[in-house]
Amino acid sequence: MAGVAVLGAGAWGTALACVLSSRLEVALWARDRGKAELLARGRRNELYLPGVEIPQAVSVTADLPAALDGARLALVATPVAGMRELLKRLGAQRPFIWLFKGFEEGSGLLPHQIVEDVLGGEARCGALSGPSFAAEVARGLPCALTLASRDAAFARDSAALLHGGRMRVYYSADLVGVEIGGAVKNVMAIAAGIADGLGLGLNARAALITRGLAEIARLGAAFGGSPETFFGLAGAGDLILTATGELSRNRRVGLELARGRKLDEILAGLGHVAEGVRSAREVARIAAARGVEMPVTDAVNAVLEGRLAPAKAAEMLLSRDPKKER
């Protein structure tokens, strides 16, 4: 069997390790040695993926070289903030895929730009994205994902390696489009959560998701992304799931903000990273710099920064002048 190293033992990394282990040799790397020993011994990741048993076929380790030994492909499942450090250890020679979504806080770089900054243009790499809650994937429920790389042959071959069972993997050469879809949908999910928390109704939620998709497509086009990508799994599919699903962390942030809770308090109780909180400021800044109109993003960012109350943000969006839909 081919070998895969999953680097990062959060919810998504653990879920993929569980699913892939039925047909691939899988090593799951946890940065913390104590955590790795706990997972290896108890075969549970109760903090990030409660109730799911890690198959004995998954080798759990805190030794990165050991995890990578014999692996045909590395799957980087850290948050965006942890990517640089791991890339330096990974190097440009090993093919890898990243599973996280978002812009780097401070620099505003997309993941592929971070790779270029750290490793140059030599690495064979790409992104795996699409509508996928870790808890459902770990239970073996069906899902469909998109694997994108600028190297079309690498995207095709990597998708073929990961595709199987109840996990369908498509491939694409539109890396930047897939990255934009994955990053911005988290911001829109916060907006949808705010609307639901305010009790604005299903009509408002549908309108918000639709206009949110228009914002994603506009920003994506400014980066050179393909329109087809934004209406596919990594665009509309991921947005619909994250904006409506009860397992969505970003939607939950919006719900709690609408109920009057403070952002720090919400994040402390979440237990997981909500990438939309980190990405909102960068998305708004990048959109402004490129002259892309993104009113929903601006409203979410204003709420997160405490400049607008959730109800005022909703009122601001509703009071915008009528215009041609685009």
C-alpha positions as CSV (number, residue, x, y, z in Angstrom):
1,M,0.0,0.0,0.0
2,A,1.1,3.6,-0.6
3,G,1.9,5.6,2.4
4,V,0.4,8.9,3.6
5,A,1.6,11.2,6.4
6,V,-1.1,13.3,8.0
7,L,0.7,16.2,9.8
8,G,-1.6,17.6,12.5
9,A,-3.8,15.8,14.9
10,G,-6.8,18.2,15.0
11,A,-10.3,17.2,14.0
12,W,-9.7,17.2,10.2
13,G,-6.3,15.6,10.3
14,T,-7.6,12.8,12.6
15,A,-10.7,12.3,10.5
16,L,-8.7,11.9,7.3
17,A,-6.2,9.5,9.0
18,C,-9.1,7.3,10.1
19,V,-10.8,7.2,6.7
20,L,-7.6,6.7,4.6
21,S,-6.2,4.0,6.8
22,S,-8.7,1.4,5.4
23,R,-6.8,1.4,2.1
24,L,-3.5,3.3,2.7
25,E,-0.6,3.1,5.2
26,V,-1.2,6.2,7.4
27,A,1.0,7.9,9.9
28,L,-0.6,10.6,12.0
29,W,1.8,13.2,13.4
30,A,1.0,15.3,16.5
31,R,3.4,18.1,17.4
32,D,3.1,17.5,21.1
33,R,4.7,14.2,22.3
34,G,2.3,13.8,25.2
35,K,-0.7,14.2,22.9
36,A,0.8,11.6,20.5
37,E,1.3,9.1,23.3
38,L,-2.3,9.7,24.5
39,L,-3.8,9.2,21.0
40,A,-1.6,6.1,20.4
41,R,-2.6,4.5,23.7
42,G,-6.3,5.5,23.9
43,R,-7.1,5.5,20.2
44,R,-9.4,8.5,20.8
45,N,-9.1,12.3,20.1
46,E,-11.7,13.4,22.6
47,L,-10.7,17.1,22.4
48,Y,-11.2,17.5,18.7
49,L,-13.1,14.5,17.5
50,P,-15.0,12.9,20.4
51,G,-16.6,9.5,20.0
52,V,-14.4,8.4,17.1
53,E,-12.0,5.5,17.4
54,I,-8.7,5.8,15.7
55,P,-8.0,2.5,13.9
56,Q,-5.1,0.5,14.9
57,A,-3.8,0.7,11.4
58,V,-3.0,4.4,12.0
59,S,0.5,4.9,13.3
60,V,0.5,7.9,15.7
61,T,3.8,9.6,16.4
62,A,5.4,12.9,17.5
63,D,8.5,12.1,15.4
64,L,8.2,14.0,12.1
65,P,10.9,12.1,10.2
66,A,9.4,8.8,11.3
67,A,5.9,10.0,10.2
68,L,7.3,11.0,6.8
69,D,9.3,7.8,6.3
70,G,7.9,5.9,3.3
71,A,5.1,8.4,2.7
72,R,4.2,9.1,-0.9
73,L,2.3,12.2,0.1
74,A,2.1,14.5,3.2
75,L,-1.2,16.1,4.2
76,V,-0.7,19.2,6.2
77,A,-3.5,19.6,8.6
78,T,-2.2,22.4,10.8
79,P,-3.9,25.9,11.0
80,V,-2.6,28.5,8.6
81,A,-0.6,30.1,11.4
82,G,1.4,26.9,11.8
83,M,2.3,26.4,8.1
84,R,5.6,28.3,7.9
85,E,7.2,26.5,10.7
86,L,6.2,23.1,9.4
87,L,7.2,23.9,5.8
88,K,10.7,24.6,6.9
89,R,10.9,21.1,8.4
90,L,9.2,19.5,5.5
91,G,11.3,21.0,2.7
92,A,10.7,21.3,-1.0
93,Q,11.4,17.7,-2.0
94,R,8.4,16.0,-0.5
95,P,5.0,16.4,-2.3
96,F,2.4,17.7,0.1
97,I,-1.2,18.9,0.2
98,W,-2.6,21.4,2.7
99,L,-6.1,21.0,4.3
100,F,-6.6,24.3,6.0
101,K,-8.3,27.4,4.6
102,G,-7.7,31.1,5.0
103,F,-5.3,33.9,4.6
104,E,-2.2,34.3,6.7
105,E,-2.8,36.9,9.4
106,G,-0.6,40.0,9.0
107,S,0.8,39.2,5.6
108,G,-2.6,38.4,3.9
109,L,-0.9,35.6,1.9
110,L,-2.8,32.6,0.6
111,P,-1.3,29.2,1.4
112,H,0.4,28.8,-2.0
113,Q,2.0,32.2,-1.6
114,I,3.4,31.1,1.8
115,V,4.8,28.0,0.2
116,E,6.5,30.1,-2.5
117,D,7.8,32.5,0.2
118,V,9.3,29.6,2.3
119,L,10.2,27.0,-0.3
120,G,10.3,28.9,-3.6
121,G,8.7,27.4,-6.7
122,E,10.1,23.9,-6.5
123,A,7.6,22.2,-4.3
124,R,5.0,19.8,-5.8
125,C,2.0,20.8,-3.7
126,G,-1.7,21.7,-3.7
127,A,-4.9,22.2,-1.6
128,L,-7.7,19.8,-0.6
129,S,-11.0,21.6,-0.1
130,G,-14.7,21.3,-0.3
131,P,-17.8,20.7,1.9
132,S,-16.6,18.4,4.7
133,F,-17.3,18.3,8.4
134,A,-14.6,16.2,10.1
135,A,-17.0,14.4,12.3
136,E,-19.1,13.1,9.4
137,V,-16.0,12.2,7.3
138,A,-14.6,10.2,10.3
139,R,-17.8,8.3,10.6
140,G,-17.5,7.2,7.0
141,L,-20.4,9.3,5.7
142,P,-20.2,10.3,2.0
143,C,-18.4,13.5,0.9
144,A,-16.9,15.1,-2.2
145,L,-13.8,17.2,-2.3
146,T,-11.6,19.1,-4.8
147,L,-7.9,18.7,-4.9
148,A,-6.2,21.6,-6.7
149,S,-2.7,22.3,-7.8
150,R,-1.0,24.4,-10.5
151,D,0.6,21.2,-11.6
152,A,-2.4,19.5,-13.3
153,A,-0.7,16.0,-13.3
154,F,0.1,16.3,-9.6
155,A,-3.5,17.2,-8.9
156,R,-4.8,14.3,-10.9
157,D,-2.4,11.7,-9.4
158,S,-2.9,13.0,-5.8
159,A,-6.7,13.0,-6.2
160,A,-6.5,9.4,-7.5
161,L,-4.5,8.4,-4.4
162,L,-6.9,9.9,-1.9
163,H,-10.1,9.0,-3.8
164,G,-12.0,5.9,-2.6
165,G,-14.6,4.5,-0.4
166,R,-17.3,7.1,0.3
167,M,-14.9,10.0,-0.2
168,R,-15.0,11.3,-3.8
169,V,-12.1,13.5,-4.8
170,Y,-12.2,15.6,-8.0
171,Y,-9.1,17.5,-9.3
172,S,-8.5,21.0,-10.6
173,A,-5.7,23.2,-11.8
174,D,-7.4,26.3,-10.3
175,L,-5.4,26.5,-7.1
176,V,-6.1,30.1,-6.3
177,G,-9.8,29.8,-7.0
178,V,-10.1,26.8,-4.6
179,E,-8.1,28.8,-2.0
180,I,-10.2,31.9,-2.3
181,G,-13.4,29.8,-2.0
182,G,-12.2,28.1,1.1
183,A,-11.0,31.2,2.8
184,V,-13.8,33.6,2.2
185,K,-16.7,31.2,2.9
186,N,-15.7,31.2,6.5
187,V,-16.4,34.9,6.7
188,M,-19.7,34.4,5.0
189,A,-20.6,31.7,7.5
190,I,-20.1,34.1,10.4
191,A,-22.5,36.5,8.6
192,A,-25.1,33.7,8.2
193,G,-24.7,32.8,11.9
194,I,-25.4,36.5,12.8
195,A,-28.5,36.6,10.6
196,D,-29.8,33.3,12.2
197,G,-28.9,34.5,15.7
198,L,-30.9,37.7,15.1
199,G,-33.9,35.7,13.9
200,L,-34.0,37.2,10.4
201,G,-35.4,34.1,8.9
202,L,-34.7,31.6,6.1
203,N,-35.3,34.0,3.3
204,A,-32.6,36.4,4.7
205,R,-30.2,33.5,5.1
206,A,-30.7,32.4,1.5
207,A,-30.1,35.9,0.2
208,L,-27.1,36.3,2.4
209,I,-25.5,33.1,1.2
210,T,-26.2,34.1,-2.5
211,R,-24.7,37.5,-2.1
212,G,-21.8,36.0,-0.2
213,L,-21.1,33.7,-3.1
214,A,-21.1,36.8,-5.4
215,E,-18.5,38.4,-3.2
216,I,-16.3,35.2,-3.2
217,A,-16.6,35.1,-7.0
218,R,-15.7,38.8,-7.4
219,L,-12.6,38.5,-5.2
220,G,-11.6,35.2,-6.8
221,A,-11.8,36.8,-10.3
222,A,-9.5,39.5,-9.1
223,F,-7.0,36.8,-8.2
224,G,-7.5,35.1,-11.6
225,G,-9.7,32.3,-10.3
226,S,-12.1,30.5,-12.7
227,P,-15.9,31.2,-12.4
228,E,-16.6,27.4,-12.5
229,T,-14.6,26.9,-9.3
230,F,-16.8,29.3,-7.3
231,F,-20.0,27.4,-8.3
232,G,-18.4,24.0,-7.6
233,L,-17.5,22.1,-4.4
234,A,-14.8,24.4,-3.2
235,G,-17.0,27.5,-3.7
236,A,-20.8,27.1,-3.4
237,G,-20.6,23.6,-1.9
238,D,-18.3,24.6,1.0
239,L,-20.2,27.9,1.5
240,I,-23.6,26.2,1.8
241,L,-22.4,23.7,4.3
242,T,-20.4,26.1,6.5
243,A,-23.2,28.7,6.5
244,T,-26.0,26.3,7.4
245,G,-24.5,23.3,9.1
246,E,-24.9,22.9,12.9
247,L,-21.3,21.6,13.1
248,S,-19.9,24.9,11.6
249,R,-17.6,26.7,14.0
250,N,-17.7,29.9,12.0
251,R,-21.5,29.9,11.9
252,R,-21.5,29.3,15.7
253,V,-19.3,32.4,16.2
254,G,-21.9,34.5,14.3
255,L,-24.8,33.0,16.3
256,E,-23.1,33.8,19.6
257,L,-22.2,37.4,18.5
258,A,-25.8,38.0,17.6
259,R,-26.8,36.8,21.1
260,G,-24.6,39.5,22.6
261,R,-21.6,37.4,23.7
262,K,-18.1,38.9,23.5
263,L,-15.7,37.5,20.8
264,D,-13.0,36.5,23.2
265,E,-15.4,34.6,25.3
266,I,-16.8,32.8,22.3
267,L,-13.4,31.8,21.0
268,A,-12.3,30.6,24.5
269,G,-15.3,28.3,24.7
270,L,-15.1,27.0,21.1
271,G,-12.1,24.7,21.6
272,H,-11.3,24.8,17.9
273,V,-9.9,27.4,15.5
274,A,-12.5,29.5,13.6
275,E,-10.5,30.6,10.6
276,G,-13.2,33.1,9.5
277,V,-12.3,35.3,12.5
278,R,-8.7,35.4,11.5
279,S,-9.5,35.8,7.8
280,A,-12.1,38.6,7.9
281,R,-9.7,41.5,8.4
282,E,-7.3,40.2,5.7
283,V,-10.2,39.6,3.2
284,A,-11.6,43.1,3.8
285,R,-8.1,44.7,3.5
286,I,-7.2,42.7,0.3
287,A,-10.6,43.5,-1.3
288,A,-10.2,47.2,-0.6
289,A,-6.7,47.2,-2.1
290,R,-7.9,45.5,-5.2
291,G,-11.0,47.6,-5.6
292,V,-13.4,44.7,-5.0
293,E,-16.7,45.6,-3.4
294,M,-17.5,43.2,-0.5
295,P,-20.2,44.7,1.8
296,V,-21.0,41.5,3.7
297,T,-17.3,41.0,4.5
298,D,-17.0,44.6,5.6
299,A,-20.0,44.2,7.9
300,V,-18.6,41.0,9.4
301,N,-15.3,42.6,10.0
302,A,-16.9,45.6,11.6
303,V,-18.7,43.4,14.1
304,L,-15.6,41.3,14.9
305,E,-13.6,44.5,15.6
306,G,-16.4,45.8,17.8
307,R,-17.1,48.8,15.5
308,L,-20.7,47.7,14.8
309,A,-23.3,45.8,16.8
310,P,-24.6,42.7,14.9
311,A,-28.1,44.3,14.5
312,K,-26.6,47.5,13.2
313,A,-24.5,45.6,10.7
314,A,-27.6,43.8,9.4
315,E,-29.5,47.1,9.2
316,M,-26.6,48.6,7.2
317,L,-26.7,45.8,4.7
318,L,-30.5,46.0,4.3
319,S,-30.5,49.8,3.8
320,R,-28.1,49.7,0.9
321,D,-29.3,51.4,-2.3
322,P,-31.0,49.2,-4.9
323,K,-28.7,48.2,-7.8
324,K,-28.4,45.7,-10.6
325,E,-27.6,42.2,-9.5
326,R,-24.2,41.0,-10.4
